[in-house]
Amino acid sequence: MGRDRVIAIERRKTTGRSIARLGKIGIGIINMQHQVATRAIRDGQRERTMTQQPEQTNPALAAPAPDADALGALIGSYDKGFPQASTLWFMAALLFAFGIFVFWRSAQNLPDTTPDGVVYILYAIGVIALALGVALGCFIRRLVAEQPAYDVFEHGIRTCNRYGEQTALYSDIEDMFSHNNRAMAFRISPRTPWIFLGYSPDQLAVLSELHDRHRAQRAKTLFQQAMDGKTVLFRYFQNTSWRAKNMLMNFPTSELTLNKRQLTIGDKSIDLDRIDHIDISAWTLKKTFLHKDGSIFHTMPMNAVLSFDVLYLLLMTLQAVQPPQPAPQ
């Protein structure tokens, strides 16, 4: 019996030393992930400082880049990576430390009456905690890499993420997804990727400024095109039963067209002077285009139309310049 106890104690000591080595390796992995993520952000910042010409990892998707003078003065920047990264790094470290503690506790001299099953359970809990800590660290690293840094200028925006840099004038951005008058994502055209800007509290002022400038400058460009006799288009989602905005951005879109005389949605058209207003209901989450006689022309979900505020401003401006209708005889 005494010999068995000595053997058991020696085994636990050996296990404890192995666990300690495993803990050091795991901590090294977490630290390495954090350093790599931090270095990636710093490298991106350094590259953005050293060059004024945006780069694209895929030239086929790149839009023509405006020069620095066309962008105008810098208004605001967001270059802080993932805002909740510190909290998540702390959670990952806490899980990892808990796993190390459980391993250490299971390697101690437990009473002889302790069932073997308890020791195995402690080992299992330690392994799970360590695995969760490492997995969370990998997840944080990916989130940090996905978050774009961006500079908002008077007439354009420059973004930088792991895919490279992209610069665009507001007048060239076709699709903008906004919420509460704040830009959340945009793409220059369907041939270019979506850029997700985030929605953290310290971004709200910059995102609101971006939304307002895009609305004014894009609407001005489209108004001139419409007055020149061209047909301008917007895109909208027919199916918006989504759970995440990045899922929504992968849905196919349909086209809504507008010229200086007529609005067309799908297979329905209406003269601009026949549109009374667009009713926006926060209760039903619908937008409804109404005839002047009170009938409904078209109804669509609240977030269906991309760059909706541009469409609304353009529609109101075109209605204001419509020639007066002859009085009924």
C-alpha positions as CSV (number, residue, x, y, z in Angstrom):
1,M,0.0,0.0,0.0
2,G,2.8,2.4,0.9
3,R,4.7,1.7,-2.3
4,D,1.5,2.4,-4.3
5,R,1.1,5.8,-2.6
6,V,4.7,6.7,-3.4
7,I,4.2,5.7,-7.1
8,A,1.0,7.7,-7.3
9,I,2.7,10.8,-5.7
10,E,5.7,10.5,-8.2
11,R,3.3,10.2,-11.1
12,R,1.4,13.4,-10.0
13,K,4.7,15.2,-9.6
14,T,5.7,14.2,-13.1
15,T,2.3,15.2,-14.4
16,G,2.7,18.6,-12.7
17,R,6.0,19.2,-14.3
18,S,4.6,18.3,-17.7
19,I,1.6,20.6,-17.1
20,A,3.9,23.5,-16.2
21,R,5.8,23.1,-19.4
22,L,2.5,22.9,-21.3
23,G,1.4,26.1,-19.6
24,K,4.5,28.0,-20.6
25,I,4.0,26.8,-24.2
26,G,0.4,28.0,-24.2
27,I,1.2,31.3,-22.7
28,G,3.9,31.8,-25.4
29,I,1.2,31.0,-28.0
30,I,-1.1,33.7,-26.6
31,N,1.6,36.3,-26.4
32,M,2.8,35.5,-29.9
33,Q,-0.7,35.9,-31.3
34,H,-1.1,39.3,-29.5
35,Q,2.3,40.5,-30.8
36,V,1.5,39.4,-34.4
37,A,-1.8,41.2,-34.3
38,T,-0.3,44.4,-32.8
39,R,2.6,44.3,-35.4
40,A,0.1,43.9,-38.2
41,I,-1.8,47.0,-37.1
42,R,1.4,49.0,-36.7
43,D,2.7,47.9,-40.1
44,G,-0.5,49.0,-41.7
45,Q,-0.3,52.4,-40.0
46,R,3.3,52.8,-41.1
47,E,2.5,52.0,-44.7
48,R,-0.4,54.4,-44.8
49,T,1.9,57.2,-43.5
50,M,4.7,56.5,-46.0
51,T,2.6,56.4,-49.1
52,Q,-0.2,58.5,-50.6
53,Q,-1.2,56.1,-53.3
54,P,-3.7,53.4,-52.3
55,E,-3.0,49.8,-53.0
56,Q,-5.3,46.9,-53.7
57,T,-4.5,43.2,-53.3
58,N,-6.7,42.5,-56.3
59,P,-6.2,45.0,-59.1
60,A,-9.2,43.7,-60.9
61,L,-11.5,44.9,-58.1
62,A,-9.7,48.3,-57.7
63,A,-11.5,51.5,-58.5
64,P,-9.6,54.4,-60.0
65,A,-7.9,56.2,-57.1
66,P,-8.4,60.0,-56.8
67,D,-5.3,62.1,-56.1
68,A,-4.7,63.7,-52.7
69,D,-5.9,67.1,-53.8
70,A,-9.3,65.7,-54.9
71,L,-9.9,64.3,-51.4
72,G,-9.6,67.7,-49.7
73,A,-8.7,68.4,-46.1
74,L,-8.7,65.6,-43.5
75,I,-11.8,65.7,-41.2
76,G,-11.4,62.7,-39.0
77,S,-9.7,59.3,-38.6
78,Y,-10.4,56.0,-36.9
79,D,-7.2,54.0,-36.5
80,K,-7.7,52.0,-33.3
81,G,-8.2,48.5,-34.5
82,F,-10.9,46.4,-32.8
83,P,-12.3,48.5,-29.9
84,Q,-13.2,45.6,-27.6
85,A,-9.9,43.8,-28.2
86,S,-8.5,44.5,-24.7
87,T,-11.5,43.0,-23.0
88,L,-11.4,39.9,-25.1
89,W,-7.7,39.5,-24.6
90,F,-8.3,39.7,-20.9
91,M,-11.0,37.0,-21.1
92,A,-8.6,34.8,-23.2
93,A,-5.8,35.2,-20.6
94,L,-8.3,34.5,-17.8
95,L,-9.5,31.3,-19.4
96,F,-5.9,30.2,-20.0
97,A,-4.8,31.0,-16.4
98,F,-7.8,29.1,-15.1
99,G,-6.8,26.1,-17.1
100,I,-3.3,26.2,-15.8
101,F,-4.6,26.6,-12.2
102,V,-6.8,23.5,-12.6
103,F,-4.0,21.5,-13.9
104,W,-1.7,22.6,-11.1
105,R,-4.4,21.7,-8.5
106,S,-5.0,18.3,-10.0
107,A,-1.2,17.6,-9.7
108,Q,-1.1,18.3,-6.0
109,N,-1.1,15.6,-3.3
110,L,-4.8,14.8,-3.0
111,P,-6.2,12.7,-0.2
112,D,-6.1,8.9,-0.7
113,T,-9.9,8.9,-0.6
114,T,-10.1,11.1,-3.7
115,P,-11.6,9.0,-6.5
116,D,-9.6,8.8,-9.7
117,G,-12.7,10.2,-11.6
118,V,-12.3,13.5,-9.8
119,V,-8.7,13.8,-11.0
120,Y,-9.7,13.0,-14.6
121,I,-12.5,15.6,-14.4
122,L,-10.0,18.2,-13.2
123,Y,-7.7,17.4,-16.1
124,A,-10.7,17.6,-18.6
125,I,-11.7,21.0,-17.2
126,G,-8.1,22.3,-17.5
127,V,-7.9,21.1,-21.1
128,I,-11.2,22.7,-22.0
129,A,-10.2,26.0,-20.4
130,L,-6.9,26.1,-22.2
131,A,-8.4,25.2,-25.5
132,L,-11.0,28.0,-25.1
133,G,-8.3,30.5,-24.2
134,V,-6.3,29.7,-27.3
135,A,-9.4,29.6,-29.6
136,L,-10.5,33.0,-28.2
137,G,-7.0,34.4,-28.8
138,C,-7.1,33.2,-32.5
139,F,-10.6,34.8,-32.8
140,I,-9.5,38.1,-31.5
141,R,-6.5,38.1,-33.8
142,R,-8.8,37.6,-36.8
143,L,-11.2,40.4,-35.6
144,V,-8.3,42.8,-35.2
145,A,-7.1,42.0,-38.8
146,E,-10.6,42.5,-40.2
147,Q,-11.2,46.0,-38.7
148,P,-10.4,48.7,-41.1
149,A,-8.7,51.9,-40.3
150,Y,-10.0,54.9,-42.3
151,D,-9.5,58.6,-42.9
152,V,-12.5,60.8,-43.7
153,F,-11.8,63.8,-46.0
154,E,-13.9,66.6,-47.3
155,H,-14.6,64.8,-50.6
156,G,-13.6,61.2,-50.1
157,I,-12.5,58.4,-47.8
158,R,-9.4,56.2,-47.6
159,T,-9.7,52.8,-45.9
160,C,-7.0,50.3,-45.0
161,N,-7.5,46.7,-43.9
162,R,-5.8,43.3,-44.4
163,Y,-6.8,43.3,-48.1
164,G,-5.0,46.6,-48.8
165,E,-6.0,50.2,-49.2
166,Q,-8.9,51.7,-51.0
167,T,-9.7,55.4,-51.8
168,A,-12.9,56.8,-53.2
169,L,-14.7,60.1,-53.7
170,Y,-18.1,60.3,-52.1
171,S,-19.6,61.2,-55.5
172,D,-18.3,57.8,-56.8
173,I,-19.6,55.6,-54.0
174,E,-22.7,53.9,-55.4
175,D,-23.9,51.8,-52.4
176,M,-23.9,53.0,-48.8
177,F,-25.5,51.0,-46.0
178,S,-26.5,53.4,-43.1
179,H,-28.2,53.1,-39.8
180,N,-29.5,56.1,-37.7
181,N,-27.8,58.5,-40.2
182,R,-24.4,56.9,-39.7
183,A,-22.5,55.0,-42.4
184,M,-21.8,51.4,-41.5
185,A,-20.6,49.9,-44.8
186,F,-20.1,50.9,-48.4
187,R,-18.8,49.7,-51.7
188,I,-17.8,51.8,-54.7
189,S,-19.6,49.5,-57.1
190,P,-20.8,45.9,-57.2
191,R,-17.3,45.1,-58.7
192,T,-15.5,46.2,-55.5
193,P,-15.7,44.5,-52.1
194,W,-17.8,45.8,-49.2
195,I,-15.9,47.9,-46.5
196,F,-17.4,47.4,-43.0
197,L,-16.7,50.4,-40.8
198,G,-18.0,49.3,-37.5
199,Y,-20.3,51.0,-35.1
200,S,-18.4,51.6,-31.8
201,P,-19.3,54.8,-29.7
202,D,-16.0,56.5,-30.5
203,Q,-16.7,56.2,-34.2
204,L,-20.2,57.7,-34.3
205,A,-19.2,61.3,-35.0
206,V,-16.9,60.4,-37.9
207,L,-19.5,57.9,-39.3
208,S,-22.2,60.6,-39.2
209,E,-20.0,63.1,-41.0
210,L,-19.2,60.4,-43.6
211,H,-23.0,59.7,-44.1
212,D,-23.9,63.4,-44.5
213,R,-21.1,64.2,-47.0
214,H,-21.8,61.1,-49.1
215,R,-25.5,62.0,-49.2
216,A,-24.8,65.6,-50.4
217,Q,-22.1,65.0,-52.9
218,R,-23.5,61.8,-54.4
219,A,-26.9,63.4,-54.8
220,K,-25.3,66.4,-56.5
221,T,-23.5,64.2,-59.0
222,L,-26.6,62.1,-59.8
223,F,-28.8,65.2,-60.1
224,Q,-26.5,66.6,-62.8
225,Q,-26.6,63.3,-64.6
226,A,-30.4,63.2,-64.4
227,M,-30.7,66.7,-65.7
228,D,-28.5,65.8,-68.6
229,G,-31.0,63.2,-69.6
230,K,-29.4,60.1,-68.1
231,T,-31.0,57.5,-66.0
232,V,-29.5,56.9,-62.6
233,L,-29.9,53.7,-60.6
234,F,-30.0,52.6,-57.0
235,R,-29.9,49.0,-55.7
236,Y,-32.3,47.4,-53.2
237,F,-32.7,44.1,-51.5
238,Q,-35.9,42.2,-52.2
239,N,-35.3,39.8,-49.3
240,T,-34.1,41.4,-46.0
241,S,-34.9,38.7,-43.6
242,W,-31.3,38.8,-42.3
243,R,-29.7,38.2,-38.9
244,A,-26.4,39.8,-39.5
245,K,-25.5,42.8,-41.7
246,N,-22.6,41.0,-43.4
247,M,-25.1,38.3,-44.4
248,L,-27.3,41.0,-45.9
249,M,-24.5,42.3,-48.0
250,N,-24.2,39.0,-49.7
251,F,-27.8,38.9,-50.9
252,P,-28.5,39.7,-54.6
253,T,-29.9,43.2,-55.4
254,S,-32.4,44.6,-57.8
255,E,-32.2,47.9,-59.5
256,L,-34.4,51.0,-58.9
257,T,-34.0,53.6,-61.7
258,L,-34.7,57.3,-61.8
259,N,-34.6,60.0,-64.4
260,K,-35.8,63.6,-64.4
261,R,-39.4,62.5,-65.1
262,Q,-40.0,59.1,-63.7
263,L,-39.2,56.6,-61.0
264,T,-39.2,52.9,-61.8
265,I,-39.1,50.1,-59.2
266,G,-39.3,46.6,-60.7
267,D,-42.0,46.6,-63.3
268,K,-43.8,49.6,-61.9
269,S,-43.3,53.3,-62.9
270,I,-44.6,56.6,-61.6
271,D,-44.1,60.2,-62.7
272,L,-42.2,62.3,-60.2
273,D,-45.0,64.9,-60.1
274,R,-47.4,62.1,-59.0
275,I,-45.3,61.2,-55.9
276,D,-46.6,62.8,-52.7
277,H,-44.0,61.6,-50.2
278,I,-42.2,58.6,-48.8
279,D,-43.7,57.4,-45.6
280,I,-41.2,55.9,-43.2
281,S,-42.7,53.8,-40.4
282,A,-40.6,52.8,-37.4
283,W,-43.5,50.6,-36.2
284,T,-43.8,48.4,-39.3
285,L,-40.1,49.0,-40.4
286,K,-41.4,49.8,-43.9
287,K,-40.9,52.6,-46.4
288,T,-44.0,53.4,-48.5
289,F,-44.0,55.5,-51.7
290,L,-47.4,57.2,-51.8
291,H,-49.4,58.7,-54.7
292,K,-50.8,62.2,-54.4
293,D,-54.2,60.7,-54.4
294,G,-53.3,58.7,-51.2
295,S,-52.9,55.3,-52.8
296,I,-49.7,53.2,-52.4
297,F,-47.3,53.0,-55.2
298,H,-44.7,50.7,-53.6
299,T,-43.7,49.4,-50.2
300,M,-40.4,47.9,-49.2
301,P,-38.5,47.0,-46.0
302,M,-36.8,49.8,-44.0
303,N,-33.2,48.9,-44.9
304,A,-33.9,47.6,-48.4
305,V,-32.6,50.5,-50.4
306,L,-28.9,51.2,-50.4
307,S,-28.0,54.9,-50.3
308,F,-31.6,55.7,-49.5
309,D,-30.9,59.2,-48.2
310,V,-29.2,60.0,-51.5
311,L,-32.3,58.7,-53.3
312,Y,-34.6,60.7,-51.1
313,L,-32.6,64.0,-51.5
314,L,-32.4,63.4,-55.3
315,L,-36.1,62.7,-55.6
316,M,-37.1,65.8,-53.7
317,T,-34.7,68.0,-55.7
318,L,-35.9,66.7,-59.0
319,Q,-39.5,67.2,-57.9
320,A,-38.6,70.8,-57.1
321,V,-37.4,71.6,-60.6
322,Q,-40.3,69.9,-62.4
323,P,-42.1,72.2,-64.8
324,P,-45.6,73.3,-63.6
325,Q,-48.4,71.2,-64.8
326,P,-51.1,72.9,-66.9
327,A,-54.3,73.7,-65.0
328,P,-57.2,71.4,-65.8
329,Q,-59.7,72.9,-68.3
